[in-house]
């Protein structure tokens, strides 16, 4: 049961979630834009305090949202660093150029950070709704630091209002829960079904209909010869805190259509293993946090005073990272984990 005031947990949870994924229910591009800006501003607040380095993030923010609570910073740190750790494991497992697909990408800057680090990215595709991609297309075109890394040898990009195609970076407007829409946009982005592929999603699948997500996951497993999936999402949604969080979201007109997969670790895992994936592993964010490099944890814990450690433990108990894998004779992703 929850030992801390529910109201305080809900307040922090609302900030920790990237609510831009509520766009299907919130209506209007302005609502989409404001939630993207808020999530990006939360990350920027952490970056400015030194939780992690991201020189590209300020280019995605229209205005500084101010300093956020230490719990928010630590929550985003665990999430960002957990993904980075697993992504590095994926690169190590492949030892060749790879392909990456980010579902519900928002204003994420991962592509530019990977290029800066010299990672062997053959193709990187970001998928989101048009209200998000249109704004991101504008931001990329506006900032030469972003545009330079997506243009081809002649410095050209194919650009429409909502889609951008560069030499190895593609930003496309699509509903990822619609298989035909997703397939069409991936193929326009020169997707290679035989290249080792990593798919990522952060607080995205939970807002789509469960049956459509199942069908999409099944299609991915059937279509790609070797593929891994990293998913960040809610967990343990059947306890008191989970129930209140659902009520809080519903009162704002936000419905978690896919919440059935967020009941516990078993439902997170079975979502993949019943849809063609060979294996899956789920860690709650307390586990992820404890398995991150200890020296860096000690560094970030000195950045700010954390008043209520029990508060962050409760929040971490209700989020998780799940890795799913479909191996091939040439590529084995069993090492993509925190062990």
C-alpha positions in Angstrom: 0.0 0.0 0.0 1.1 3.6 -0.5 2.8 5.1 2.6 2.9 8.7 1.3 0.1 11.2 0.4 -1.6 10.2 -2.8 -1.9 13.8 -3.8 1.8 14.3 -3.8 2.4 11.1 -5.7 -0.1 12.0 -8.3 1.4 15.5 -8.8 4.9 14.0 -9.4 3.5 11.2 -11.6 1.8 13.7 -13.8 5.1 15.4 -14.4 7.1 12.2 -14.9 4.8 11.0 -17.6 5.4 12.2 -21.1 1.7 13.2 -21.5 2.2 14.1 -25.2 1.0 10.5 -25.9 -2.5 11.6 -24.7 -2.8 13.5 -28.0 -5.3 11.0 -29.4 -7.8 12.1 -26.7 -6.8 15.7 -26.0 -7.6 17.0 -29.5 -5.9 19.8 -31.4 -2.3 20.4 -32.3 -1.9 23.1 -29.6 -2.6 20.5 -26.9 -0.1 18.1 -28.5 2.5 20.9 -28.7 2.1 22.0 -25.1 2.5 18.5 -23.7 5.6 17.9 -25.8 7.1 21.2 -24.7 6.4 20.3 -21.0 8.1 16.9 -21.2 11.1 18.4 -23.0 11.3 21.2 -20.5 11.5 18.7 -17.6 14.4 17.0 -19.3 16.1 20.3 -20.0 15.8 21.2 -16.3 17.7 18.0 -15.4 20.3 18.6 -18.2 21.0 22.1 -17.0 21.7 20.8 -13.6 24.2 18.2 -14.9 22.2 15.0 -14.6 23.3 14.1 -18.1 24.7 15.8 -21.1 22.5 16.7 -24.1 23.7 19.7 -26.2 20.8 19.2 -28.6 17.9 19.4 -26.2 17.9 23.2 -25.8 17.2 23.4 -29.6 13.9 21.6 -29.0 12.5 23.9 -26.3 10.6 27.1 -27.2 11.0 28.6 -23.7 12.7 27.6 -20.5 10.1 25.9 -18.2 12.0 26.7 -15.0 13.6 24.4 -12.5 11.7 21.2 -11.7 11.6 19.1 -8.5 14.6 16.8 -7.7 12.3 13.8 -7.9 11.4 14.7 -11.5 15.1 15.1 -12.4 16.0 11.7 -10.9 13.0 10.0 -12.5 14.1 11.3 -16.0 17.7 10.5 -15.2 16.9 6.8 -14.5 14.8 6.6 -17.6 17.3 8.2 -20.0 20.3 6.4 -18.5 18.4 3.0 -18.5 17.7 3.4 -22.2 21.3 4.5 -22.9 22.7 1.4 -21.1 20.5 -1.0 -23.1 21.1 0.8 -26.4 24.8 0.4 -25.9 24.2 -3.3 -25.2 22.3 -3.5 -28.5 25.2 -2.0 -30.4 27.6 -4.4 -28.7 25.5 -7.4 -29.7 25.3 -6.4 -33.3 28.9 -5.3 -34.1 27.6 -3.8 -37.4 25.5 -0.9 -38.6 22.0 -1.0 -37.2 18.5 0.3 -37.7 16.4 2.1 -35.1 12.8 3.0 -34.9 11.4 5.3 -32.2 7.6 5.1 -31.8 5.9 8.2 -30.3 9.3 9.9 -30.5 8.2 13.4 -29.5 11.1 15.8 -29.4 13.6 13.1 -28.5 17.3 13.9 -29.4 18.7 10.4 -29.3 19.6 10.3 -33.0 21.9 13.4 -32.7 23.5 12.1 -29.6 24.3 8.7 -31.3 25.8 10.5 -34.3 27.9 12.7 -32.0 29.1 9.5 -30.2 30.0 7.9 -33.6 27.6 5.0 -33.2 27.1 2.9 -36.4 23.5 3.9 -37.3 22.5 2.8 -40.8 18.9 4.2 -40.5 17.0 6.0 -37.8 13.2 6.5 -38.1 11.0 8.6 -35.8 7.3 8.1 -35.8 4.7 10.3 -34.2 1.4 12.1 -35.0 1.4 15.0 -37.4 1.0 17.7 -34.8 4.3 16.6 -33.3 6.2 15.9 -36.5 5.3 19.2 -38.1 6.8 21.1 -35.2 9.9 18.9 -35.1 10.4 19.3 -38.9 10.3 23.1 -38.3 12.8 22.9 -35.5 15.3 20.7 -37.5 15.1 23.0 -40.5 15.6 26.1 -38.2 18.7 24.8 -36.4 21.8 24.1 -38.5 23.2 21.9 -35.7 20.3 19.5 -36.2 19.9 19.8 -40.0 23.6 19.2 -40.7 23.3 15.6 -39.3 20.3 14.6 -41.3 21.1 16.1 -44.8 22.7 14.0 -47.5 26.1 14.5 -49.1 24.7 17.4 -51.1 23.2 19.0 -48.0 19.7 18.1 -49.1 16.6 16.8 -47.3 13.2 15.9 -48.6 10.8 17.9 -46.5 7.0 18.2 -46.3 5.0 19.9 -43.6 4.9 16.7 -41.5 7.7 14.4 -42.9 11.4 14.7 -43.3 13.7 12.3 -45.1 17.5 12.7 -44.9 20.4 10.4 -45.7 19.9 8.1 -42.6 17.3 10.0 -40.5 13.6 10.0 -41.2 10.8 11.7 -39.3 7.3 10.6 -40.3 3.7 11.2 -39.3 1.9 8.0 -38.6 -0.4 6.2 -36.2 1.9 3.3 -35.1 -1.1 1.2 -34.0 -2.3 1.2 -37.6 -0.1 -1.5 -39.2 -0.7 -0.4 -42.8 0.0 3.3 -42.0 3.1 2.3 -40.1 4.4 -0.1 -42.8 3.9 2.4 -45.5 5.8 5.2 -43.7 8.6 2.8 -42.7 9.1 1.7 -46.3 9.1 5.3 -47.4 12.0 5.6 -44.9 14.0 2.9 -46.6 13.5 0.4 -43.9 15.5 -2.8 -44.3 13.7 -5.9 -42.8 17.0 -7.9 -42.7 19.1 -5.3 -40.9 19.3 -5.8 -37.1 16.7 -3.4 -35.7 15.9 -1.8 -32.4 12.4 -0.4 -31.7 11.9 1.9 -28.8 8.8 3.4 -27.1 8.4 5.5 -24.0 4.9 5.9 -22.5 3.4 5.4 -25.9 1.9 1.9 -26.2 -0.3 2.4 -23.1 -2.3 5.0 -24.9 -3.2 2.8 -27.9 -5.8 0.0 -28.0 -4.4 -3.2 -26.7 -5.5 -5.3 -29.6 -4.0 -2.9 -32.1 -0.7 -2.9 -30.2 -0.7 -6.7 -30.1 -1.2 -6.8 -33.8 1.6 -4.2 -34.4 4.0 -6.2 -32.2 3.1 -9.4 -34.0 3.7 -7.7 -37.4 7.1 -6.4 -36.2 8.2 -9.9 -35.0 7.0 -11.5 -38.3 8.5 -8.9 -40.6 12.0 -8.3 -39.2 14.6 -11.1 -39.2 16.3 -9.9 -36.1 14.8 -7.3 -33.8 14.8 -6.0 -30.2 12.3 -3.7 -28.5 12.9 -1.4 -25.5 9.7 -0.2 -23.8 9.3 2.3 -20.9 5.8 2.3 -19.3 3.6 2.1 -16.3 3.6 -1.0 -14.0 1.7 -2.3 -11.0 -1.4 -0.4 -12.0 -3.8 -2.6 -10.0 -2.7 -1.3 -6.6 -4.0 1.8 -4.8 -1.6 4.3 -6.3 -2.2 2.8 -9.8 -6.0 3.1 -9.4 -5.8 6.7 -8.3 -3.4 7.6 -11.1 -5.9 6.1 -13.6 -8.7 8.2 -12.0 -6.6 11.3 -12.2 -5.9 10.8 -15.9 -9.5 10.0 -16.7 -10.6 13.2 -14.9 -8.5 15.1 -17.4 -10.0 13.3 -20.4 -7.1 10.9 -20.8 -7.8 7.2 -21.2 -5.1 4.6 -20.9 -6.5 2.2 -23.5 -3.6 -0.2 -23.2 -3.4 -0.3 -19.4 -4.2 -4.1 -19.2 -0.6 -4.7 -20.2 0.6 -2.6 -17.2 -0.8 -4.8 -14.5 2.5 -6.4 -13.6 5.8 -7.7 -15.0 4.1 -10.8 -16.3 1.6 -8.9 -18.4 4.4 -6.7 -19.7 6.4 -9.8 -20.8 3.4 -11.7 -22.2 2.4 -8.8 -24.4 5.6 -9.7 -26.4 6.0 -13.4 -25.9 2.4 -14.2 -27.1 3.0 -12.1 -30.2 6.0 -13.8 -31.8 8.9 -12.5 -29.6 11.2 -15.2 -28.3 11.9 -13.7 -24.9 11.3 -10.6 -22.8 12.5 -9.3 -19.5 10.9 -6.6 -17.3 12.6 -4.5 -14.6 10.8 -2.0 -12.4 12.6 1.4 -12.2 13.8 0.7 -8.7 15.7 -2.3 -10.1 16.9 -0.3 -13.1 18.2 2.4 -10.8 20.1 0.0 -8.6 21.7 -1.6 -11.7 23.0 1.6 -13.3 26.7 2.4 -12.9 27.2 3.1 -9.2 29.8 5.9 -9.7 27.4 7.9 -11.8 24.5 7.3 -9.3 26.7 8.7 -6.5 27.5 11.8 -8.7 23.8 12.6 -9.5 22.7 12.0 -5.9 25.0 14.8 -4.8 23.5 17.3 -7.3 20.4 18.0 -5.2 19.0 17.2 -1.8 16.2 14.6 -2.1 13.7 15.3 0.7 11.6 12.1 0.5 13.4 9.1 -0.8 10.3 7.0 -0.2 8.5 9.1 -2.7 10.8 8.3 -5.6 10.8 4.6 -4.6 7.0 4.6 -4.9 7.1 6.3 -8.3 9.8 3.9 -9.5 7.7 1.0 -8.4 5.0 2.1 -10.9 7.2 2.3 -14.0 9.4 -0.2 -15.8 11.6 -0.9 -18.7 10.9 -4.1 -20.7 13.2 -5.6 -23.3 11.9 -8.0 -25.9 14.0 -10.0 -28.4 13.7 -12.0 -31.6 17.1 -13.4 -32.5 18.4 -14.8 -35.7 21.4 -17.0 -36.6 23.5 -13.9 -37.1 22.3 -11.7 -34.3 21.6 -12.6 -30.6 20.1 -10.0 -28.3 20.1 -12.0 -25.1 22.8 -9.8 -23.8 20.6 -6.7 -24.1 19.7 -6.6 -20.3 20.9 -5.1 -17.0 22.6 -8.2 -15.7 
